[in-house]
Amino acid sequence: MSSTAQLALLSEWDRGRWVWNQCVAESRAAHTAGEKCGFVPLAKMLTGWRSKHEWLRQGGCMPQQQTIRDFTKAHSKALKDVKTGLPMRRRAGMPQFKKKDLASLTLNYTRRGFRLKDGRLHLGGGIRLTVVWSRDLPADPSSVRIYQDNLGHWYASFVVQAEGQPLPETGGAIGIDWGVKETATTTSDAHDLRHPEHGKKTAGKVARYQRMMARRRPKPGRAASKGYRTAKRLAAKAHKKIARQRQDTARKWAKRVVTEFDQIAVEDFRPRFLAKSTMARKAADAAISATKHELINMARKHARDLRLVNPAHTTMDCGRCGARAKHALPLSERTYTCTACGAVSPRDKNSARVMLVRAGLNPAGVDRGRPDGPPVRRAA
Ligand SMILES: [Zn+2]
């Protein structure tokens, strides 16, 4: 990217941040003044700010309007959070001031704010960028997000209205349970997914960089040393590599599941990211999150019926007769034995089957080799 374009993007970002902070200040003032919802006509104010400040006028109007829309959205969402008795500005998700060195650099442009021509991206305010395409755009994009990652690389991410690409029906249903050793245990043995140990090699490196960072951590108020910054960059790079491998594995697996099954019942797992959890647990949670995310997207793209299932008590319920055991299975117990119907199955397999039953899907569709339905008529 040319240095002119970089400079232009950075100034655009500075202006956007100024507008955002102005919004925060105005809405806080309104709250303090006792106006109940803190409503401030921000869009109108923007016109005022632009006529007052020449440097603000130099930037495109579109990204600044987008900033106002983003702020309004975040603000009204936080206002709905009525459970807390916290002061207004402390509420969860309440927009805060963006500090220059802490906020991540992002610019959003909607349809009227950008143009693609001869492989170049033209942004409002006369910014021209040459784009290196990672893949072809399947259709006209409706918006674009320009951002810089923590390694200093610039990216343009286009939003394209995804058209459903329905796949042929298979008549199959699958239940999926998430876990540590096996990222996914399913009702179909061929679709279980072992925890990919991507991190293993790179994790050692990450740990080393983190130790380097800890030793060189700058004192409050002091600038970070060169060694600290280098370690930080290397750690970020290693993290990124792991995330990319994880996503790749997840996407391939999701594609296979979605291709072979019409109906998918998935445990609605939400990682808790406990501070005290082990590295292995963290890695497993991250793998589950990435895999679940890819599966949901893939199912949506190919118009499959995916149902998220509440995971409460799954280790206590029998996947065959639906009876609930009196006690939860201890983690060490890997086999589920039903006292009601006598079914014995590996613990995770039982849970996968419970997902299917809870989603209201027919387990008969699972073992396609042994249909429980009416007998197939044989040709004479
Ligand atoms: Zn049972």
Residues whose N, C-alpha, C, O or C-beta is under 5 A from the ligand:
A	BS01	ZN	C318 R320 C321 G322 A323 C338 A340 C341 G342 A343
